[in-house]
Amino acid sequence: MNEILQICEFPEVTQTRLEENFICHKYWLADNKAEFLASHKAVKGLATSGFDGADAKLLAALPALDIVSCFGVGVDAVDLDYAKTNGIKVTNTPDVLTDCVADLALALMLAAARKVVETDRYVRAGNWKGEIYPLGTSLYGKTLGVIGFGRIGQAVAARARAFGLKIAYQGPNRKPNFDDPYFEDAADLADISDFLVVCCPGGPATLNLVNASVLEALGSRGYLINVARGSVVDEAALIDALEQNQIAGAALDVFAEEPKIPDTLRQMDNVILQPHHGSGTLETRKAMGDLMIDNLIAYFHGHDLLTRVV
């Protein structure tokens, strides 16, 4: 049975299948990580998550490593430059999580607009005594701006159309098969948006793409929804915009230093917080695990990789 190094623990169904196919050396359980890596220099395969990734220091400690199979679509936590330079293959798990992430984006949009979380707290606290609670915002007829119009961004747009929203998007390139308005600049998109959903990849190219200028353009009636990466949003600027009521509210599934979340955000009533749960369904997590494992199986059997990134 082939040996792999496993960076983190996976859901039970994935962990069981992984151990049925490989001898798994469990890095996250090691007390001395350096000694653990030194004793497993011969491993050729590595399994990790989009959150844990694999930095250059870790990759360099495994001279025989030939493949990193990532549980997640985002690979910004894997040092892709090091992998490319040293001929290490990297795979991820696209497509299988697209629908669930898009579902959560719509759920967060609806929750923010219709004050679902706030009104739940209001009723539970026994404050409903017959008066009318402050009214929410309708989605119908509003404009949804999508930052990052790839698989997930397009899936969000398709769902939003069913709610009667108009769509516009921003990204590095115009999509030839879509007639929706395209904006090269994120602030220009925010300026015409009632809801701004962040769906782009993380990494240096999108670091703090949603900054103070974008939030100012979104304005006091606009909502920010982030289901991408915390690094895409300037978190300090967002906190300031929320405190000053510069935007109507935010709904966040990801954060700059997760799982650490600023106390200020946790105490605000105009923000909804999620524990990076965009792909958090039983069906999707199983599909992600299966694809991660299938890439490893393909590698060790000499077959083409299913979803190679580099």
C-alpha positions in Angstrom: 0.0 0.0 0.0 1.4 3.4 -0.9 2.2 5.9 1.8 1.1 9.5 2.0 1.6 12.4 4.4 -1.7 13.8 5.7 -1.6 17.4 6.9 -5.0 17.5 8.6 -7.9 15.4 9.6 -10.8 15.0 7.1 -14.5 14.1 7.6 -15.0 10.6 8.8 -16.2 9.2 5.5 -13.2 10.7 3.7 -10.8 9.6 6.4 -12.1 6.0 6.3 -11.7 5.8 2.5 -8.2 7.5 2.6 -7.0 4.9 5.1 -8.5 2.1 3.0 -6.3 3.1 0.1 -3.1 4.5 1.7 -0.9 4.3 4.7 -1.5 7.7 6.2 1.2 9.5 8.2 -0.7 12.1 10.3 1.2 15.3 10.5 -1.3 17.2 12.6 -0.9 14.7 15.5 2.9 14.9 15.7 4.3 16.7 18.7 7.6 17.6 16.9 6.6 18.5 13.4 10.2 18.9 12.2 11.2 15.4 13.4 8.0 14.0 11.9 8.8 15.4 8.4 12.5 14.3 8.7 11.3 10.7 9.3 9.0 10.7 6.3 11.2 12.2 3.6 10.5 9.4 1.2 6.7 10.1 0.8 5.6 11.1 -2.7 2.0 12.1 -1.9 0.5 14.7 0.4 -3.1 15.2 1.3 -4.1 18.6 2.7 -7.0 21.1 2.8 -7.6 24.4 1.2 -7.3 26.0 4.7 -4.1 24.1 5.9 -2.3 24.1 2.5 1.4 23.4 2.3 4.0 26.2 2.4 7.4 26.2 0.9 9.1 25.2 4.1 7.0 22.1 4.4 7.3 21.2 0.8 11.1 21.6 1.0 11.3 19.2 3.9 9.9 16.4 1.6 12.4 16.0 -1.2 10.6 13.0 -2.8 7.2 14.7 -2.9 5.6 14.6 -6.3 1.9 15.4 -5.7 -0.2 17.6 -3.3 -3.8 16.7 -3.4 -6.0 19.5 -1.9 -9.4 19.1 -0.3 -10.9 22.3 -1.5 -11.1 24.4 -4.7 -8.8 27.2 -3.3 -5.1 26.5 -3.4 -3.8 29.9 -2.2 -2.5 28.2 0.9 -0.3 25.9 -1.2 3.0 27.5 -2.4 2.3 27.1 -6.1 5.5 28.8 -7.1 7.6 26.4 -5.2 5.5 23.5 -6.5 6.0 24.6 -10.1 9.7 25.2 -9.7 10.3 21.8 -8.2 7.9 19.8 -10.4 5.4 19.0 -7.7 1.9 18.4 -9.1 -1.0 20.1 -7.3 -4.7 19.1 -7.6 -7.9 20.5 -6.1 -11.6 19.8 -6.0 -13.5 22.2 -8.3 -17.1 21.8 -9.5 -18.2 19.4 -6.8 -18.6 22.3 -4.3 -19.9 25.0 -6.7 -23.6 24.5 -6.0 -23.3 24.4 -2.2 -21.2 27.6 -2.0 -23.6 29.3 -4.4 -26.5 28.2 -2.2 -24.9 29.7 0.9 -24.2 32.9 -0.9 -27.9 33.3 -1.7 -28.9 32.2 1.9 -26.6 34.9 3.3 -28.0 37.5 0.9 -31.5 36.7 1.9 -30.7 36.5 5.6 -29.0 39.9 5.5 -31.7 41.6 3.4 -34.6 40.2 5.3 -32.9 40.4 8.8 -33.4 36.7 9.4 -30.8 36.4 12.1 -31.8 39.7 13.9 -35.5 38.8 13.9 -34.8 35.3 15.3 -32.9 36.9 18.2 -35.7 39.4 18.6 -38.4 36.8 19.0 -36.3 34.5 21.2 -35.6 37.3 23.6 -39.3 37.8 24.1 -39.3 41.3 22.5 -42.1 40.7 20.0 -45.1 42.3 21.6 -47.1 43.2 18.5 -45.2 46.2 17.2 -43.7 46.1 13.7 -40.0 45.2 13.6 -37.9 47.5 11.4 -38.4 46.4 7.8 -35.9 44.6 5.6 -35.0 44.9 1.9 -36.5 43.1 -1.1 -34.2 41.4 -3.5 -36.5 41.8 -6.5 -35.4 44.4 -9.0 -32.1 45.0 -7.2 -28.6 44.7 -8.7 -26.2 41.9 -7.7 -22.6 42.6 -8.3 -20.4 39.5 -8.5 -16.7 39.8 -7.9 -15.2 36.8 -9.6 -17.4 35.4 -12.4 -16.0 31.8 -12.5 -17.9 28.6 -11.7 -19.2 29.8 -8.3 -19.9 33.4 -9.4 -21.9 32.2 -12.4 -23.8 29.7 -10.1 -24.7 32.6 -7.7 -25.9 34.7 -10.6 -28.1 31.9 -12.0 -29.8 31.6 -8.6 -30.1 35.3 -8.2 -31.9 35.7 -11.5 -34.7 33.5 -10.1 -35.2 36.1 -7.4 -35.5 38.8 -10.0 -32.1 40.4 -9.5 -30.1 42.1 -12.2 -26.6 40.9 -12.6 -23.3 42.7 -13.2 -19.8 41.3 -12.6 -16.1 42.1 -12.2 -13.0 40.0 -12.9 -9.8 40.0 -14.9 -11.7 39.3 -18.2 -15.1 39.8 -19.8 -17.0 36.5 -20.2 -17.9 36.1 -23.9 -21.0 34.0 -23.2 -22.7 36.5 -20.9 -24.4 39.8 -21.8 -24.4 41.1 -18.2 -22.6 44.3 -17.6 -18.8 43.8 -17.0 -16.7 46.1 -14.9 -12.9 46.0 -14.8 -12.8 48.0 -11.6 -14.4 46.6 -8.4 -15.4 50.1 -7.1 -17.2 50.8 -10.3 -19.1 47.5 -9.9 -19.9 48.3 -6.2 -21.2 51.7 -7.2 -24.1 50.2 -9.2 -24.7 47.2 -6.8 -27.2 46.7 -4.0 -25.6 43.4 -3.1 -21.9 42.7 -3.7 -20.9 39.0 -3.6 -17.3 38.0 -3.4 -16.6 34.8 -5.3 -13.0 35.2 -6.6 -9.9 33.2 -5.7 -7.7 34.3 -2.9 -4.0 35.0 -3.2 -1.7 38.0 -3.9 -3.6 39.1 -7.0 -6.8 39.7 -5.0 -5.4 40.7 -1.6 -7.7 43.5 -0.2 -9.4 43.8 -3.5 -12.5 45.0 -1.6 -11.0 48.0 0.1 -12.3 51.2 1.7 -13.0 52.7 -1.8 -15.1 49.7 -2.8 -17.1 49.8 0.4 -17.6 53.5 0.0 -18.9 53.0 -3.5 -21.2 50.2 -2.3 -22.9 52.8 0.0 -25.3 52.9 2.9 -28.0 50.7 1.2 -25.5 48.1 0.0 -24.7 44.7 1.5 -21.4 42.8 1.2 -21.4 39.0 1.1 -18.1 37.1 1.1 -18.0 33.4 0.3 -14.5 33.5 -1.2 -11.4 34.2 1.0 -11.0 36.5 3.9 -7.9 38.0 2.3 -10.0 39.5 -0.5 -11.6 42.0 1.9 -9.7 44.6 3.8 -11.2 43.5 7.2 -10.2 46.7 9.0 -11.9 48.8 6.3 -15.0 46.6 6.5 -15.2 47.0 10.3 -14.9 50.7 9.9 -17.6 50.8 7.2 -20.0 48.7 9.4 -19.3 50.8 12.5 -20.0 54.1 10.6 -23.1 52.6 8.8 -21.3 53.3 5.6 -22.8 50.1 4.2 -26.1 48.5 5.2 -24.5 45.2 6.4 -22.4 42.2 5.6 -22.6 38.5 5.7 -19.3 36.7 5.9 -18.3 33.0 5.6 -14.6 33.7 5.6 -12.2 35.9 7.5 -8.6 37.3 7.3 -7.2 35.2 10.1 -9.8 32.5 10.6 -10.8 30.9 12.8 -9.8 34.0 14.7 -12.5 36.6 14.3 -12.2 40.2 15.6 -14.4 40.8 18.7 -15.8 43.9 17.0 -17.3 41.8 14.2 -18.8 39.3 16.7 -20.5 42.1 18.6 -22.1 43.8 15.6 -25.8 43.4 14.8 -25.4 44.4 11.1 -23.1 41.5 10.2 -23.9 37.7 9.9 -21.0 35.3 10.6 -20.4 31.8 9.3 -17.6 29.3 10.1 -16.2 29.0 6.5 -19.1 26.7 5.7 -19.7 27.3 2.0 -19.1 23.6 1.2 -20.5 22.4 4.5 -23.0 19.8 3.5 -22.6 16.0 3.9 -23.0 15.4 0.2 -20.5 18.1 -0.9 -17.8 17.2 1.6 -18.0 13.6 0.6 -17.6 14.5 -3.1 -14.7 16.7 -2.3 -13.0 13.9 -0.3 -13.6 11.4 -3.1 -12.1 13.7 -5.7 -9.1 14.4 -3.5 -8.5 10.6 -3.0 -9.2 9.8 -6.7 -6.5 12.2 -7.7 -4.0 10.4 -5.4 -5.1 7.0 -6.7 -4.7 8.2 -10.3 -1.2 9.4 -9.5 0.0 6.2 -7.9 -1.5 4.2 -10.7 0.2 6.2 -13.4 -3.1 7.7 -14.8 -3.8 11.3 -15.7 -4.8 13.5 -12.8 -8.4 14.5 -12.7 -8.2 18.1 -11.6 -4.6 19.3 -11.9 -3.8 22.9 -11.0 -0.1 22.9 -11.7 
